[in-house]
Amino acid sequence: MRSLARALLLLLMMAGVAVAQEPPPGAPQTAPLTAPAPARPADPEVIGGLLVRGPGVVTVMNRWFHLLGVEGLDEDAQCTRDGAAYACGIVGMAKLAEIANGKVLHCRLRQFTGDTRWWGTCAPYDPGTRAPAANAPTVNQEWVRSGWAKANTLHSDAYKAHEDAARGAKLGMWNGMPPAPPAAATVAEGAARVLDGNTLVVGGIKVRLDAIDAPELSQICRVDGRNYDCGEVAKGYLLDSVMGRRITCALSRREGDDRTFGVCRVAGTDPATVTSLNERMILAGWALADRRVAETYTRHEGIAQRERRGMWAGQFLQPFRWRQGDR
């Protein structure tokens, strides 16, 4: 409740700032640092310590990426052992942090067709060769071997044998009953739990709002000469939009991407007259149209920019540039 109150307070503060910064009629317009600024080329590798940001999502030297070939359990995942449930998602992320703790890692990064995410393979760094240490297991391998992550064969099947070995030895989540994989569905409906500014869980299905990109929870923006946690504010705005309401999402998948995407709205509302949550986030200025996948919401983004709503009241970086390490 305390984090919710803080997010809503920030949201109210930002709404007030946006109004206060509206120039009087005839005054010159001051353009904020906005999304159209060119992005620098992404580095193909990074070297440094690793921080765990989510299930299989990490940062090295401010660069966000997913560990290639592995799949962590969601933060709220529940497993059972000896008839008792426990928070195996949290345990799995703690195990990844333990594996990476104290190591300088050399991570090679790449992207794949149809997938906007960056993926990396991280091995201990050898300062002598300035390359991954010879014959040392990667963090990816160690995590799957521990039994606290699964092999993800979407882009690589390099770790399937390691998963089979962990299963056979009943290590980690395999020493008991791991959570069942979600069933394929085209619609999700129910109360929504918000994870960040563009991700929620509806009816037990983790849904990423399609064709939008909201700031990361750790992302910092500026307005009126001061920093604020725009990622937390974006999450708070989405939470305020769904709280106490039943939400329905039309789900879809993309070739080359294993995530579930959705266009979500309050259940029972008319799509012809009521905006979706996707549109609502962009019109409020707390998310951008994700032009990497579609031009669906560029018109809505233009409205938010002209009226200096949300992030457009100040300065910010595109979320994908923030994840690439720009600051």
C-alpha positions in Angstrom: 0.0 0.0 0.0 2.9 2.3 0.8 4.4 1.9 -2.8 0.9 2.4 -4.3 0.5 5.6 -2.3 3.9 6.9 -3.4 3.2 6.2 -7.0 -0.2 7.9 -6.9 1.3 10.9 -5.1 3.9 11.2 -7.8 1.2 11.0 -10.4 -0.7 13.8 -8.8 2.4 15.9 -8.6 3.2 15.4 -12.2 -0.4 16.3 -13.2 0.1 19.6 -11.4 3.5 20.3 -13.0 2.1 19.7 -16.5 -0.6 22.3 -15.9 1.9 24.8 -14.3 4.2 24.5 -17.3 1.7 25.3 -19.9 2.9 28.6 -21.5 0.6 31.6 -21.8 -1.0 32.3 -25.2 1.5 33.6 -27.6 4.6 32.5 -25.6 7.3 30.6 -27.5 7.2 26.8 -27.1 10.2 25.1 -25.5 10.7 21.7 -26.9 11.6 18.9 -24.3 14.2 16.3 -25.0 11.8 13.8 -26.6 11.6 10.4 -28.3 12.7 11.4 -31.8 16.4 12.0 -30.7 18.6 9.4 -32.5 19.7 6.4 -30.6 23.4 5.3 -30.5 24.3 1.9 -32.0 24.0 -0.9 -29.4 27.2 -2.5 -28.2 27.5 -6.2 -29.1 29.1 -7.0 -25.7 29.3 -5.6 -22.2 31.7 -6.3 -19.3 31.0 -5.8 -15.6 28.9 -7.0 -12.7 25.4 -8.3 -13.1 22.3 -7.1 -11.4 19.1 -9.2 -11.5 16.1 -7.1 -12.6 13.5 -9.8 -13.1 13.1 -13.5 -14.1 16.0 -13.8 -16.5 16.2 -10.1 -17.0 19.5 -8.5 -16.0 21.6 -5.4 -16.4 25.4 -5.2 -16.9 26.9 -1.7 -17.1 23.3 -0.2 -17.3 22.5 -2.5 -20.3 19.2 -4.4 -20.0 18.9 -7.8 -21.6 17.5 -11.3 -21.2 19.7 -14.4 -20.6 19.8 -16.3 -23.8 18.4 -19.9 -23.8 17.1 -19.8 -20.3 13.7 -19.0 -18.8 13.2 -17.9 -15.2 10.0 -18.3 -13.2 7.8 -15.3 -12.7 8.2 -13.4 -9.5 4.9 -14.6 -8.1 5.3 -18.2 -9.2 4.4 -20.9 -6.6 5.9 -24.4 -6.5 5.0 -27.2 -4.1 7.3 -29.4 -2.1 6.3 -32.0 0.5 2.7 -30.7 0.1 3.5 -27.1 0.9 3.6 -24.1 -1.4 6.6 -21.8 -1.6 7.6 -18.7 -3.6 9.9 -20.5 -6.1 10.0 -17.5 -8.4 11.7 -15.4 -5.8 14.0 -18.2 -4.9 15.0 -18.6 -8.5 15.9 -15.0 -8.9 17.9 -15.1 -5.6 19.8 -18.1 -7.0 20.7 -16.2 -10.2 22.0 -13.3 -8.0 24.0 -15.8 -6.0 25.6 -17.3 -9.1 26.6 -13.9 -10.5 27.7 -12.4 -7.2 31.2 -11.1 -7.1 32.0 -12.0 -10.7 33.1 -9.7 -13.5 31.2 -11.0 -16.6 31.8 -10.8 -20.3 28.3 -10.8 -22.0 27.8 -11.2 -25.7 24.5 -9.7 -26.9 22.3 -10.3 -29.9 18.8 -9.8 -31.3 16.6 -12.1 -33.3 14.1 -11.5 -36.1 10.6 -10.7 -34.8 11.9 -10.0 -31.2 12.6 -6.5 -30.0 14.5 -7.8 -26.9 18.2 -8.1 -26.5 19.6 -11.5 -25.4 23.0 -12.3 -23.8 25.3 -15.1 -22.8 27.5 -14.2 -19.9 30.7 -15.9 -18.8 33.4 -15.0 -16.3 35.8 -12.4 -17.8 39.5 -13.2 -18.3 41.4 -9.9 -18.1 44.4 -11.5 -19.7 42.7 -12.4 -22.9 40.0 -9.7 -22.6 37.4 -12.4 -23.4 35.3 -15.0 -21.7 37.3 -17.3 -19.5 38.2 -20.6 -21.3 36.2 -23.7 -20.2 34.3 -21.7 -17.5 30.5 -22.3 -17.4 28.3 -19.4 -18.4 25.9 -17.9 -15.9 23.2 -19.2 -18.3 24.4 -22.8 -17.8 24.9 -22.5 -14.1 21.4 -21.2 -13.6 19.7 -24.0 -15.5 22.0 -26.6 -13.9 21.0 -25.4 -10.5 17.4 -26.3 -11.2 16.0 -22.8 -10.7 15.6 -22.0 -14.4 14.3 -23.8 -17.4 15.8 -24.1 -20.9 14.2 -21.7 -23.3 14.4 -23.1 -26.8 12.9 -20.0 -28.5 16.3 -18.8 -29.8 18.7 -21.5 -28.6 18.5 -25.1 -27.4 22.0 -25.0 -25.8 20.8 -25.7 -22.3 18.1 -28.4 -22.8 20.6 -31.1 -21.7 21.3 -29.1 -18.5 17.6 -28.9 -17.7 17.2 -32.6 -18.2 20.1 -33.3 -15.9 18.7 -31.0 -13.2 15.3 -32.7 -13.5 16.9 -36.1 -13.2 18.8 -35.0 -10.1 15.7 -33.3 -8.6 17.5 -30.0 -8.1 15.8 -26.7 -7.4 12.3 -26.5 -8.6 12.4 -30.1 -9.8 12.6 -31.3 -6.1 8.8 -31.1 -6.0 6.2 -29.7 -8.4 7.0 -26.6 -10.5 4.1 -24.4 -11.6 2.2 -25.6 -14.6 2.8 -23.7 -17.9 -0.1 -21.3 -18.8 -2.6 -22.7 -21.2 -2.8 -21.1 -24.7 -5.6 -18.6 -24.8 -7.0 -15.8 -27.1 -8.8 -13.9 -24.3 -7.9 -13.1 -20.7 -10.4 -11.7 -18.3 -10.5 -10.9 -14.6 -9.0 -8.6 -12.0 -5.6 -7.2 -13.1 -2.4 -7.1 -11.2 0.0 -4.5 -12.5 3.7 -5.3 -12.8 4.9 -2.2 -14.6 3.7 0.5 -16.9 3.0 -1.9 -19.8 2.7 -5.3 -18.2 -0.1 -6.8 -16.1 -1.4 -10.2 -15.1 -5.1 -10.9 -16.0 -6.8 -14.1 -15.3 -3.4 -15.7 -14.4 -1.9 -14.7 -17.8 1.0 -12.3 -18.0 0.1 -9.7 -20.7 2.3 -7.1 -22.2 0.2 -4.2 -23.6 0.7 -4.4 -27.4 2.5 -1.7 -29.4 3.4 0.5 -26.5 6.6 1.0 -24.5 6.5 2.5 -21.0 9.5 3.6 -18.9 11.3 0.9 -16.8 10.6 0.9 -13.1 14.1 2.2 -12.4 14.0 4.8 -15.1 14.5 8.5 -14.2 13.0 11.4 -16.1 13.3 15.2 -15.5 10.8 18.0 -15.2 11.2 21.6 -14.0 14.9 20.9 -13.3 14.4 17.9 -11.0 14.5 14.1 -11.4 11.5 11.8 -10.7 10.8 8.1 -11.0 8.8 8.1 -14.2 8.7 4.3 -14.4 7.0 4.2 -11.0 4.6 6.9 -12.0 3.7 5.1 -15.2 3.0 1.9 -13.2 0.9 4.0 -10.8 -1.2 5.4 -13.6 -1.9 2.0 -15.0 -2.7 0.7 -11.6 -5.2 3.5 -11.0 -6.8 2.6 -14.4 -7.5 -1.0 -13.5 -8.0 -0.9 -9.7 -11.4 -2.3 -8.7 -12.3 -3.1 -12.3 -12.6 -6.3 -14.3 -10.3 -6.2 -17.3 -10.5 -8.1 -20.6 -7.7 -8.5 -23.1 -7.7 -9.7 -26.7 -4.4 -11.7 -26.8 -2.0 -12.3 -29.6 1.5 -13.7 -30.2 4.3 -12.7 -32.6 6.5 -15.0 -34.7 9.9 -15.1 -33.1 8.6 -13.9 -29.7 7.3 -16.0 -26.8 5.5 -13.3 -24.9 1.8 -12.8 -24.8 0.6 -9.4 -26.1 -2.8 -7.8 -25.6 -5.2 -5.0 -26.2 -6.9 -4.6 -22.9 -9.9 -2.6 -21.7 -12.4 -2.5 -18.9 -14.7 -5.4 -19.3 -18.2 -4.5 -20.6 -17.2 -1.2 -22.2 -17.8 -0.4 -25.9 -14.5 -0.5 -27.9 -16.1 2.1 -30.2 -16.4 4.7 -27.5 -14.0 3.7 -24.7 -10.2 3.8 -25.2 -8.2 0.7 -24.5 -5.5 0.7 -21.7 -2.9 0.8 -24.5 -4.4 4.0 -25.8 -5.0 5.4 -22.3 -1.3 5.0 -21.3 -0.1 6.8 -24.4 -2.7 9.6 -24.3 -1.7 10.3 -20.7 2.0 10.5 -21.8 3.1 7.6 -19.6 4.0 5.4 -22.6 5.2 5.8 -26.1 4.0 4.2 -29.3 6.4 1.3 -30.0 7.2 2.0 -33.7 9.5 -1.0 -33.8 6.4 -3.2 -34.0 3.5 -1.1 -35.2 2.4 2.5 -36.0 -1.0 1.9 -34.2 -0.7 4.6 -31.6 1.5 7.3 -33.2 -1.5 9.6 -33.5 -2.3 9.2 -29.8 1.4 9.9 -29.0 1.2 13.1 -31.0 -1.7 14.4 -29.0 0.1 13.7 -25.7 3.2 15.5 -27.0 1.4 18.6 -28.2 -0.5 18.9 -24.9 2.7 18.1 -22.9 1.1 15.4 -20.9 3.0 13.0 -18.6 6.6 12.5 -19.6 6.2 15.1 -22.4 6.0 17.8 -19.7 9.8 17.5 -19.2 12.7 15.5 -20.5 13.1 11.8 -21.0 14.7 9.1 -23.0 12.9 6.5 -25.0 12.6 3.4 -22.8 14.5 1.2 -25.3 17.4 3.7 -25.2 17.4 3.6 -21.4 17.6 -0.2 -21.6 20.5 0.1 -24.0 22.4 2.0 -21.3 22.0 5.6 -22.5 21.7 8.0 -19.5 
